[in-house]
Amino acid sequence: MIRTTHFHRFKRFRNEAINLLPTGLTLLAGGNNSGKSTVLHGLAVWEFCRTVVLMEKGRSQLQAGAQKVGLGLGDDEFSPIAVPSLRHLWNNLKPQKTVEPDGYTLKVRCDWTNDRDSERHLEFGLSLANDRLFVKVTGTNLDDIDRVPRVAYLPPFAGMTDREGRIPMAVRRRRIGEGLAGAVLRNILLDMYLANIERRRELRGDRPKITDAALRTLRETDPWERLQAALRKTFSAELDIEPFNEAYHSYIRVRVIRGEVQGYKIRREPGYNNRDVMVEGSGFLQWLSVYALAVDPNIDVLCLDEPDAHLHPSLQTNLIETLDDIATSAPKQVLVATHSVEVLRGANVDRILEIRDGDIRYLRSDDQKVALFSGLGTQYAPKIDRLKRTGCLLFLEGGTDANVLEIAASKLGRQWPSEWVIWPTPSGHKERKQIFLALQSEIPGLVAVSLRDRDDEPTTSVVADLADRTHANGPAGFHPLKWRRRNIEGHFVWPPSIAAVANKTEQEVIAALAQQGLAIDPAIFPPSARSSHRSIARRQS
């Protein structure tokens, strides 16, 4: 698998070497336009170059020692990714030579370790002349038996049609590169299905049926069988592909069967009519296209650009866990570019590759996730932008707490400090401290106040200045506080004011509040307070 990929003058990267985990799942995370897709695009271009050089010039061109010859392509023949013009492959759209020894000014290289534990690399150079693209091997140490990793790139699902005919491989690559993965989904499924039929024929041989042991192995290893099993488990569905003969069939028909799962089969729902796969939800189709590529045994490195798009959060998690299992068991290398906070929140930090401000690194601790989320367009991003300016953070249990405090400040004649950034969260001081530490690493000098309800905790857990005694030894700049009174919200409910506005008696108001679970403490509502406040409340009403 690929250990390091190098980019020279490719799109966003002027000169960049990116180390990758050799197996398993890696999540590429960062803000919009940070370079996540550029990494995947670069690997897709590397795979395209490998394919065309191998097909047109032969295996010897990939090996060390051979005289390297450039291969010319028209812009209509370049298919791995969609670009407005070939100039857009180059950093700052400038393909001209600067410090390079020749015209091959764009380079993409991959390093890996072969099955003999020897380091191998293969680099392709690209040149642009008169709107014609030239590709050449510009660096290699391969021998005649080295296996080169196979890469597959898949953009977010789009382009599904009801009339998909048999499409050659070159056109499939172009459609996927154009972001129209849905336009070739039926072809991918048909290939898997036909391969399964052939495999079953081989296993059966001259026998009337496949042996139980062979059938068990088939179900565990065959891509089509694994896809069907995953569909039954996740969607209670199966795929049914109608017979296809290229001599007289024009379009590939794939239908979905839904029903009750019974072992390795689906018992169709009563009255259910099979429907074309196209009418299924976008989440189902996205999941299907990703999984179909993931189980392909010919693919070593799978590059997925936002595969969680269109998916419900629970299905996002399901898909990522499934990809992780496939990557671990195959083994494969799966690179997933994502903006999903749900996916990143549950991922191991050492599997998250953050790309931000030209810095590319695997995370080392959960604290760093918070700073990462600030660049993902989440609800916290505007807050962090303000924090960088003010350096003052106030953790509260909910937005209404801030409203209550602002009103209390106004009644006391105090000006509410606008520089404090409100961060609502129901979590405790311990979790808030982790958020604070992550933010403090990005915002030097940050100060935070964390205010929580006392609820059922003992009175002795908080002192007169509201300091929480159970969290006394916190980091510098972090101040954990707690209301002294129990259920503090109830102390801001004033029955005389409500009674005056609602034209009810105070006892009726107290009874109505009790029905809502709000008990009025007599200790804060003595008769003297009632009489003095009643006249004020009525005048205000």
C-alpha positions in Angstrom: 0.0 0.0 0.0 1.0 3.6 -0.5 3.2 4.9 2.3 3.9 8.4 1.0 2.6 10.4 -1.9 4.5 13.4 -3.3 3.0 16.3 -5.3 5.0 18.8 -7.3 3.1 21.7 -8.7 -0.2 19.8 -8.6 -3.3 21.9 -8.1 -3.1 23.3 -4.5 0.3 21.8 -3.7 3.5 23.5 -4.8 5.7 20.8 -3.2 4.2 18.4 -0.7 5.0 15.0 0.7 2.1 13.4 2.6 2.7 10.3 4.8 -0.2 7.9 4.9 -1.1 4.9 7.1 -0.3 1.9 4.9 -3.4 0.0 5.7 -6.9 0.6 7.1 -9.1 3.7 7.1 -7.8 7.3 7.0 -10.2 10.2 7.3 -9.1 13.4 5.5 -10.6 16.4 7.3 -10.4 20.1 7.0 -12.3 23.1 5.9 -13.6 23.8 2.4 -10.8 24.3 -0.2 -8.2 23.0 2.2 -6.8 20.3 -0.1 -8.6 17.1 0.9 -9.9 16.5 -2.6 -6.6 17.5 -4.1 -4.9 14.5 -2.4 -7.5 12.2 -3.8 -7.4 13.8 -7.2 -3.6 13.4 -7.2 -3.8 9.7 -6.6 -6.5 9.4 -9.3 -4.2 11.1 -11.8 -1.3 8.8 -10.7 -3.5 5.7 -11.4 -4.6 7.1 -14.7 -1.0 7.7 -15.8 -0.1 4.1 -14.7 -2.9 2.7 -16.7 -2.2 4.6 -20.0 1.6 4.1 -19.8 1.1 0.4 -19.1 -1.5 0.0 -21.9 0.3 2.1 -24.5 4.0 1.6 -23.8 4.1 -1.7 -21.9 5.3 -2.9 -18.5 9.0 -2.1 -19.2 8.3 1.7 -19.1 7.4 1.3 -15.4 10.7 -0.4 -14.5 14.1 1.0 -13.7 16.7 1.0 -16.5 14.5 1.3 -19.5 14.6 4.4 -21.7 11.6 6.5 -20.8 9.4 7.8 -23.6 6.6 10.4 -23.3 3.1 9.6 -24.2 0.8 12.3 -25.8 -2.9 12.6 -25.0 -5.6 14.9 -26.2 -7.6 16.8 -23.6 -10.6 14.6 -24.5 -8.6 11.5 -23.5 -7.8 12.7 -19.9 -10.5 11.2 -17.7 -9.6 10.7 -14.0 -10.9 14.0 -12.7 -13.0 16.9 -14.2 -11.1 20.1 -14.9 -12.2 23.1 -17.1 -8.9 22.8 -18.9 -5.7 20.8 -18.5 -3.9 24.0 -17.2 -6.0 23.6 -14.0 -3.9 20.5 -13.1 -1.0 22.8 -12.5 -0.4 24.9 -9.4 -1.6 28.5 -10.1 -2.5 27.3 -13.7 1.2 27.7 -14.8 2.6 24.6 -16.6 5.7 26.5 -17.9 9.2 25.3 -16.7 10.7 27.2 -13.7 13.3 25.1 -11.8 12.6 21.8 -13.5 15.2 20.3 -15.9 12.6 19.7 -18.7 9.1 20.4 -19.6 7.6 17.7 -17.3 6.8 20.3 -14.6 4.0 18.5 -12.8 4.9 15.4 -10.9 3.0 12.8 -8.8 4.9 10.1 -7.0 3.9 7.2 -4.7 6.2 5.3 -2.4 5.3 1.9 -0.9 6.9 -1.2 0.5 6.6 -4.4 -1.6 6.0 -7.9 -0.3 9.7 -8.4 0.1 9.9 -5.4 2.5 11.8 -3.4 -0.1 11.0 0.3 -0.7 9.5 1.1 -4.1 8.5 4.2 -5.8 6.9 5.3 -9.1 6.7 8.9 -10.3 4.9 10.3 -13.3 5.7 13.7 -14.9 3.2 15.7 -16.9 3.8 18.3 -19.5 1.4 20.5 -21.4 2.2 21.7 -25.0 -0.3 23.2 -27.4 -3.2 21.9 -25.3 -1.8 18.4 -25.5 -0.9 16.5 -22.4 2.3 14.4 -22.3 2.9 11.7 -19.6 6.2 10.1 -18.8 7.7 8.0 -16.0 10.2 10.4 -14.4 11.3 8.2 -11.5 11.1 4.5 -10.6 13.0 1.6 -9.0 10.6 -1.2 -9.9 11.7 -4.5 -11.2 9.8 -6.9 -13.4 8.0 -8.7 -10.6 7.0 -5.7 -8.4 3.3 -5.3 -8.1 2.0 -1.7 -8.4 -0.9 -0.7 -6.1 -4.2 -0.2 -7.8 -6.1 2.9 -7.0 -9.8 3.7 -7.5 -11.4 7.2 -7.0 -15.1 7.8 -6.4 -16.7 11.3 -6.1 -20.0 11.9 -4.4 -22.9 10.0 -6.1 -24.6 11.7 -9.1 -25.6 11.0 -12.6 -28.0 8.1 -12.2 -30.2 7.5 -15.3 -32.8 4.9 -16.2 -31.1 3.9 -19.5 -27.5 2.7 -18.8 -26.1 0.5 -21.5 -22.8 -1.5 -21.5 -20.0 1.0 -21.2 -16.3 0.3 -21.9 -13.8 0.9 -19.1 -12.3 4.1 -20.6 -15.8 5.7 -20.6 -16.5 4.5 -17.1 -13.3 6.3 -15.9 -14.4 9.4 -17.6 -17.9 9.4 -16.2 -16.5 8.9 -12.7 -13.9 11.6 -13.2 -16.7 13.9 -14.3 -18.5 13.2 -11.0 -21.1 11.0 -12.6 -20.5 7.8 -10.7 -24.2 6.9 -10.9 -24.0 6.7 -14.6 -21.8 3.6 -14.4 -23.3 1.9 -11.3 -25.3 -0.6 -13.2 -22.2 -1.6 -15.2 -20.2 -2.2 -11.9 -23.0 -4.3 -10.5 -23.4 -6.3 -13.6 -19.7 -7.1 -13.7 -19.9 -8.3 -10.1 -23.0 -10.4 -10.8 -21.5 -12.0 -13.9 -18.2 -12.8 -12.0 -20.3 -14.4 -9.3 -22.1 -16.6 -11.8 -18.9 -17.7 -13.3 -17.4 -18.4 -9.9 -20.4 -20.5 -9.0 -20.1 -22.4 -12.2 -16.4 -23.2 -11.5 -17.2 -24.4 -7.9 -20.1 -26.6 -9.0 -18.1 -28.3 -11.8 -19.8 -31.5 -12.8 -21.7 -31.8 -9.5 -25.4 -31.0 -9.3 -24.7 -28.3 -6.7 -21.9 -26.5 -4.9 -20.6 -28.2 -1.7 -21.5 -26.6 1.6 -17.9 -25.8 2.4 -17.3 -24.1 -1.0 -20.6 -22.2 -0.7 -19.6 -20.9 2.7 -16.3 -19.7 1.4 -18.0 -18.1 -1.6 -20.4 -16.1 0.7 -17.5 -14.9 2.8 -15.2 -13.8 0.0 -17.1 -13.1 -3.2 -17.8 -9.3 -3.8 -21.4 -9.9 -5.0 -22.2 -12.2 -2.1 -20.7 -9.7 0.4 -22.7 -6.8 -1.2 -26.0 -8.7 -1.1 -25.3 -9.7 2.6 -24.6 -6.1 3.5 -27.8 -4.9 1.8 -29.8 -7.5 3.7 -28.3 -6.4 7.0 -28.5 -2.7 6.4 -31.6 -2.1 4.3 -33.5 -5.5 4.4 -33.1 -5.5 0.6 -31.4 -7.4 -2.2 -30.6 -6.6 -5.8 -32.0 -8.5 -8.8 -30.2 -8.1 -12.1 -32.2 -9.1 -15.2 -30.4 -11.3 -17.8 -28.3 -9.1 -20.1 -27.0 -10.1 -23.6 -25.1 -7.5 -25.5 -26.4 -8.9 -28.8 -29.9 -7.7 -28.2 -30.2 -6.0 -24.8 -29.8 -2.2 -24.9 -30.0 -1.3 -21.2 -28.9 -2.9 -17.9 -31.9 -3.5 -15.5 -31.2 -3.7 -11.8 -34.2 -4.0 -9.5 -34.5 -3.8 -5.7 -36.3 -6.5 -3.6 -37.4 -5.6 -0.1 -38.8 -7.8 2.6 -37.9 -9.9 5.7 -34.4 -11.3 5.9 -34.4 -15.1 6.3 -30.8 -16.3 6.3 -29.2 -15.7 3.0 -32.5 -14.7 1.3 -35.2 -12.1 1.4 -38.8 -13.1 1.8 -40.6 -10.5 -0.3 -43.1 -8.2 1.4 -46.7 -9.1 0.5 -47.8 -7.2 -2.6 -44.3 -5.8 -3.1 -43.4 -5.1 -6.7 -39.7 -5.0 -7.6 -38.6 -1.5 -8.5 -35.7 0.0 -10.5 -32.7 0.8 -8.4 -32.9 4.4 -9.7 -36.0 5.2 -7.6 -34.3 4.4 -4.3 -33.2 7.2 -2.1 -29.9 9.1 -2.7 -28.5 7.7 0.5 -29.1 4.1 -0.6 -27.5 4.7 -3.9 -24.5 6.5 -2.4 -24.0 3.6 0.0 -24.4 1.1 -2.8 -21.8 2.7 -5.1 -19.2 3.0 -2.3 -19.7 -0.6 -1.1 -19.5 -2.0 -4.6 -16.0 -0.5 -5.1 -14.9 -1.3 -1.5 -15.4 -5.1 -1.9 -13.6 -5.2 -5.3 -10.5 -7.4 -4.6 -8.6 -5.8 -7.5 -8.5 -2.4 -5.7 -5.7 -1.8 -3.2 -6.3 1.9 -2.5 -9.8 3.3 -2.4 -10.2 7.1 -2.5 -13.6 8.3 -1.5 -14.6 12.0 -1.8 -17.4 12.7 0.8 -19.0 9.2 0.7 -21.2 10.3 3.6 -23.0 12.8 1.4 -26.8 12.2 1.3 -26.6 9.8 4.3 -28.4 10.1 7.6 -25.9 10.4 10.5 -26.6 6.8 11.7 -26.0 5.5 8.1 -22.8 7.6 7.9 -21.5 5.9 11.0 -22.6 2.5 9.6 -20.8 3.1 6.3 -17.6 4.2 7.9 -17.5 1.3 10.3 -18.2 -1.0 7.3 -15.3 0.5 5.3 -13.0 0.2 8.3 -13.9 -3.5 8.6 -13.3 -4.1 4.9 -10.0 -2.1 5.0 -8.7 -4.1 8.0 -9.7 -7.6 6.8 -8.7 -7.3 3.1 -6.3 -5.5 3.8 -6.9 -2.3 1.9 -6.0 1.4 2.2 -9.2 3.5 2.3 -8.9 7.3 2.2 -12.1 9.2 2.9 -12.4 13.0 2.6 -15.3 14.1 4.8 -16.9 17.2 6.4 -19.1 15.0 8.6 -18.8 15.9 12.3 -20.7 12.7 13.1 -18.1 10.6 11.4 -15.1 12.5 12.8 -16.5 12.6 16.4 -16.6 8.8 16.6 -13.3 8.1 14.8 -10.0 7.3 16.5 -7.8 10.4 16.4 -4.8 8.6 14.9 -7.0 7.8 11.8 -7.8 11.5 11.2 -5.5 13.3 8.7 -6.1 17.1 9.2 -5.3 19.4 6.3 -5.3 23.0 7.4 -3.3 26.1 6.3 -0.7 24.1 4.5 -0.1 21.9 7.5 -0.9 18.2 7.0 -0.8 15.9 10.1 -2.5 13.0 11.8 -4.1 14.0 15.0 -2.7 12.8 18.3 -5.4 13.5 20.9 -9.1 14.0 21.2 -8.5 17.7 22.2 -7.4 18.4 18.7 -10.8 17.4 17.3 -12.4 20.6 18.6 -9.9 22.8 16.8 -10.5 20.7 13.7 -14.3 21.1 13.9 -13.9 24.9 13.8 -12.8 24.6 10.2 -15.6 22.3 9.1 -18.4 24.8 8.9 -20.0 23.6 12.1 -22.0 25.6 14.5 -18.8 26.3 16.5 -16.9 28.1 13.7 -18.4 31.6 14.2 -17.9 31.2 17.9 -14.2 30.4 17.5 -13.7 33.3 15.1 -15.0 35.6 17.8 -12.9 33.8 20.5 -9.8 34.6 18.5 -10.6 38.2 18.8 -11.9 38.4 22.4 -10.2 35.5 24.2 -13.2 35.2 26.7 -15.3 32.1 26.8 -18.4 31.4 28.9 -19.7 27.8 29.1 -23.4 27.5 30.0 -25.9 24.7 30.1 -28.2 26.3 27.5 -29.0 29.4 25.6 -31.7 30.5 28.1 -29.1 30.7 30.9 -27.4 33.5 29.0 -30.8 35.3 28.6 -31.4 35.0 32.4 -27.9 36.3 33.2 -28.3 39.3 30.8 -31.7 40.2 32.4 -30.2 39.9 35.9 -27.3 42.1 34.9 -29.7 44.7 33.5 -31.8 44.7 36.7 -28.7 45.1 38.8 -27.5 48.1 36.6 -24.6 46.1 35.2 -23.5 46.2 31.6 -23.4 42.7 30.1 -19.8 42.0 28.9 -20.3 41.5 25.2 -16.7 40.2 24.7 -17.7 36.9 26.3 -18.5 34.2 23.8 -21.4 32.0 24.9 -20.8 28.3 24.3 -23.9 26.3 25.3 -23.3 22.6 26.3 -24.9 20.2 28.7 -21.6 18.5 29.4 -19.8 18.7 32.8 -16.7 20.7 33.8 -14.5 17.7 32.8 -15.6 17.7 29.2 -15.6 21.5 29.0 -12.1 21.5 30.3 -11.0 19.3 27.3 -12.7 21.7 24.9 -10.9 24.6 26.7 -7.5 23.0 26.4 -8.0 22.3 22.7 -9.0 25.9 22.1 -6.3 27.3 24.3 -3.7 25.5 22.1 -5.0 27.6 19.2 -5.8 30.8 21.1 -3.0 31.7 23.5 -4.3 33.6 26.6 -7.8 32.2 26.4 -9.9 32.5 29.6 -13.0 30.5 30.3 -15.7 30.5 32.9 -17.8 27.3 33.1 -21.1 27.7 35.0 -23.2 24.7 35.8 -26.5 24.0 37.8 -26.1 22.4 41.2 -29.1 20.2 40.7 -28.9 17.3 43.2 -25.3 17.8 44.2 -24.7 18.7 47.9 -24.6 22.3 49.1 -21.0 21.8 50.3 -19.8 21.3 46.8 -19.9 25.0 46.1 -18.6 28.0 48.1 -19.7 31.6 48.4 -18.1 32.9 45.2 -19.7 30.0 43.3 -16.4 28.2 42.8 -17.0 24.5 42.3 -15.0 22.7 45.0 -15.2 19.3 43.1 -13.1 20.8 40.3 -10.7 23.0 42.2 -7.4 21.9 40.5 -8.1 23.0 36.9 -5.7 24.4 34.3 -4.8 28.1 34.4 -7.4 30.3 32.8 -10.3 27.8 33.4 -12.7 28.7 36.1 -15.4 26.1 37.0 -18.4 27.7 38.8 -21.7 26.3 40.1 -25.0 27.9 41.2 -25.4 27.7 45.0 -29.1 27.2 44.9 -30.6 23.9 43.6 -32.6 24.1 40.4 -31.6 27.7 39.8 -34.2 28.2 37.0 -37.0 28.0 39.5 -35.7 31.0 41.4 -36.3 33.3 38.4 -40.0 32.4 38.1 -41.9 35.2 40.0 -45.6 34.3 40.6 -46.9 37.9 41.2 -45.7 39.1 37.8 -47.2 36.1 36.0 -50.5 36.5 38.0 -50.8 40.1 37.2 -50.2 39.6 33.4 -52.4 36.5 33.2 -55.2 37.9 35.4 -54.9 34.9 37.8 -54.3 34.6 41.5 -50.9 33.8 42.8 -52.0 30.4 44.1 -53.4 29.5 40.6 -50.1 30.4 39.1 -48.2 28.4 41.7 -50.5 25.4 41.0 -50.1 25.7 37.3 -46.3 25.9 37.6 -46.4 22.8 39.8 -48.1 20.9 37.0 -45.2 21.7 34.8 -42.7 20.4 37.4 -41.7 23.9 38.7 -42.0 24.1 42.5 -41.9 27.6 44.0 -39.7 27.6 47.1 -41.4 29.5 50.0 -37.9 30.6 51.2 -37.5 32.9 48.2 -41.2 34.0 48.0 -42.1 35.3 51.5 -45.4 37.2 52.1 -43.5 40.6 52.4 -42.1 40.1 48.9 -45.5 39.2 47.6 -47.2 42.4 48.8 -44.4 44.7 47.8 -44.0 43.2 44.3 -47.8 42.8 43.6 -48.4 46.6 43.1 -45.3 47.0 40.9 -46.3 44.0 38.8 -49.8 45.3 38.3 -48.5 48.8 37.3 -46.1 47.2 34.8 -48.9 45.0 33.3 
